Amino acid sequence: MSGTSIDAQKRYADGTKKILDSYLSGRHDYNPVDLIVINGDYATKAYGERAKSQNTQGAEKLGQGNLART
């Protein structure tokens, strides 16, 4: 992580560990600011908007409340 302080690198590592722990444990209790995609669609408009496709509609049916794996 070139150009970042040791403190920032620790925050990145701790955040990544928390996200992975949440996913692998099955809790899926993510912090909303950490999400880019949820249920096959962008989590916020900040990342853009798009028309829902067949794939994203299927992801919603499979994993409501979980991160989409698309």
C-alpha atoms as an extended CHARMM CRD file, in Angstrom:
* protein
*
        70  EXT
         1         1  MET       CA              0.0000000000        0.0000000000        0.0000000000  PROA      1               0.0000000000
         2         2  SER       CA              2.4300000000        2.5430000000       -1.2350000000  PROA      2               0.0000000000
         3         3  GLY       CA              1.9140000000        6.0770000000       -0.0270000000  PROA      3               0.0000000000
         4         4  THR       CA             -0.2780000000        5.3010000000        2.9770000000  PROA      4               0.0000000000
         5         5  SER       CA              0.6350000000        5.5310000000        6.6210000000  PROA      5               0.0000000000
         6         6  ILE       CA              1.0570000000        2.5010000000        8.8450000000  PROA      6               0.0000000000
         7         7  ASP       CA             -2.1030000000        3.5410000000       10.7180000000  PROA      7               0.0000000000
         8         8  ALA       CA             -4.1110000000        3.6400000000        7.4710000000  PROA      8               0.0000000000
         9         9  GLN       CA             -2.7400000000        0.2570000000        6.3990000000  PROA      9               0.0000000000
        10        10  LYS       CA             -3.8610000000       -1.2090000000        9.7360000000  PROA      10              0.0000000000
        11        11  ARG       CA             -7.3690000000        0.2360000000        9.2550000000  PROA      11              0.0000000000
        12        12  TYR       CA             -7.5510000000       -1.2920000000        5.7570000000  PROA      12              0.0000000000
        13        13  ALA       CA             -6.4090000000       -4.6790000000        7.0590000000  PROA      13              0.0000000000
        14        14  ASP       CA             -8.8140000000       -4.5840000000       10.0290000000  PROA      14              0.0000000000
        15        15  GLY       CA            -11.7340000000       -3.6160000000        7.7600000000  PROA      15              0.0000000000
        16        16  THR       CA            -10.9370000000       -6.3860000000        5.3000000000  PROA      16              0.0000000000
        17        17  LYS       CA            -10.7160000000       -8.9240000000        8.1180000000  PROA      17              0.0000000000
        18        18  LYS       CA            -14.1020000000       -7.7810000000        9.4910000000  PROA      18              0.0000000000
        19        19  ILE       CA            -15.7830000000       -8.1100000000        6.0730000000  PROA      19              0.0000000000
        20        20  LEU       CA            -14.3160000000      -11.5610000000        5.4460000000  PROA      20              0.0000000000
        21        21  ASP       CA            -15.2420000000      -12.7380000000        8.9480000000  PROA      21              0.0000000000
        22        22  SER       CA            -18.8220000000      -11.5370000000        8.4450000000  PROA      22              0.0000000000
        23        23  TYR       CA            -19.0840000000      -13.3450000000        5.1080000000  PROA      23              0.0000000000
        24        24  LEU       CA            -17.4180000000      -16.6010000000        6.1520000000  PROA      24              0.0000000000
        25        25  SER       CA            -19.3920000000      -16.8300000000        9.4030000000  PROA      25              0.0000000000
        26        26  GLY       CA            -22.6900000000      -16.3810000000        7.5500000000  PROA      26              0.0000000000
        27        27  ARG       CA            -23.7000000000      -13.3410000000        9.6040000000  PROA      27              0.0000000000
        28        28  HSD       CA            -23.6350000000      -10.9610000000        6.6180000000  PROA      28              0.0000000000
        29        29  ASP       CA            -23.7930000000       -7.9860000000        9.0010000000  PROA      29              0.0000000000
        30        30  TYR       CA            -21.8820000000       -5.6460000000        6.7300000000  PROA      30              0.0000000000
        31        31  ASN       CA            -21.4440000000       -1.9630000000        7.3370000000  PROA      31              0.0000000000
        32        32  PRO       CA            -23.4640000000       -0.2590000000        4.5530000000  PROA      32              0.0000000000
        33        33  VAL       CA            -20.5230000000        1.9780000000        3.6080000000  PROA      33              0.0000000000
        34        34  ASP       CA            -18.4930000000       -1.1530000000        2.8040000000  PROA      34              0.0000000000
        35        35  LEU       CA            -20.9500000000       -2.4130000000        0.1710000000  PROA      35              0.0000000000
        36        36  ILE       CA            -20.7560000000       -1.8040000000       -3.5570000000  PROA      36              0.0000000000
        37        37  VAL       CA            -23.1920000000       -4.5120000000       -4.7300000000  PROA      37              0.0000000000
        38        38  ILE       CA            -26.0540000000       -6.0950000000       -2.8020000000  PROA      38              0.0000000000
        39        39  ASN       CA            -28.6860000000       -8.4410000000       -4.2080000000  PROA      39              0.0000000000
        40        40  GLY       CA            -27.2470000000       -8.0570000000       -7.6940000000  PROA      40              0.0000000000
        41        41  ASP       CA            -27.5510000000       -4.2760000000       -7.8650000000  PROA      41              0.0000000000
        42        42  TYR       CA            -25.4480000000       -1.3180000000       -6.8070000000  PROA      42              0.0000000000
        43        43  ALA       CA            -25.7620000000       -0.5710000000       -3.0970000000  PROA      43              0.0000000000
        44        44  THR       CA            -25.8920000000        3.1990000000       -3.6860000000  PROA      44              0.0000000000
        45        45  LYS       CA            -26.4180000000        5.4970000000       -6.6420000000  PROA      45              0.0000000000
        46        46  ALA       CA            -22.8570000000        6.7310000000       -6.1010000000  PROA      46              0.0000000000
        47        47  TYR       CA            -21.6680000000        3.6830000000       -8.0510000000  PROA      47              0.0000000000
        48        48  GLY       CA            -24.1950000000        4.1590000000      -10.8580000000  PROA      48              0.0000000000
        49        49  GLU       CA            -27.5120000000        2.7710000000      -11.9230000000  PROA      49              0.0000000000
        50        50  ARG       CA            -28.4100000000        0.1250000000      -14.4420000000  PROA      50              0.0000000000
        51        51  ALA       CA            -31.4320000000       -1.7520000000      -15.6670000000  PROA      51              0.0000000000
        52        52  LYS       CA            -31.9370000000       -5.0660000000      -13.9170000000  PROA      52              0.0000000000
        53        53  SER       CA            -31.1190000000       -8.0930000000      -16.0190000000  PROA      53              0.0000000000
        54        54  GLN       CA            -32.2340000000      -11.6970000000      -15.7430000000  PROA      54              0.0000000000
        55        55  ASN       CA            -29.0870000000      -12.4830000000      -13.7220000000  PROA      55              0.0000000000
        56        56  THR       CA            -29.6800000000       -9.8030000000      -11.0890000000  PROA      56              0.0000000000
        57        57  GLN       CA            -33.3330000000      -10.7660000000      -10.6820000000  PROA      57              0.0000000000
        58        58  GLY       CA            -32.2870000000      -14.3630000000      -10.0500000000  PROA      58              0.0000000000
        59        59  ALA       CA            -29.7060000000      -13.2390000000       -7.5030000000  PROA      59              0.0000000000
        60        60  GLU       CA            -32.3940000000      -11.3600000000       -5.5970000000  PROA      60              0.0000000000
        61        61  LYS       CA            -34.5180000000      -14.4830000000       -5.3410000000  PROA      61              0.0000000000
        62        62  LEU       CA            -31.5770000000      -16.5680000000       -4.1140000000  PROA      62              0.0000000000
        63        63  GLY       CA            -30.0440000000      -14.2530000000       -1.5570000000  PROA      63              0.0000000000
        64        64  GLN       CA            -32.3180000000      -11.5690000000       -0.2530000000  PROA      64              0.0000000000
        65        65  GLY       CA            -30.3160000000       -9.6330000000        2.3390000000  PROA      65              0.0000000000
        66        66  ASN       CA            -27.0140000000      -11.2290000000        1.3070000000  PROA      66              0.0000000000
        67        67  LEU       CA            -24.3130000000      -10.0220000000       -1.0110000000  PROA      67              0.0000000000
        68        68  ALA       CA            -24.9380000000      -11.1050000000       -4.5580000000  PROA      68              0.0000000000
        69        69  ARG       CA            -22.3130000000      -13.3790000000       -6.0300000000  PROA      69              0.0000000000
        70        70  THR       CA            -22.6510000000      -12.1210000000       -9.6150000000  PROA      70              0.0000000000
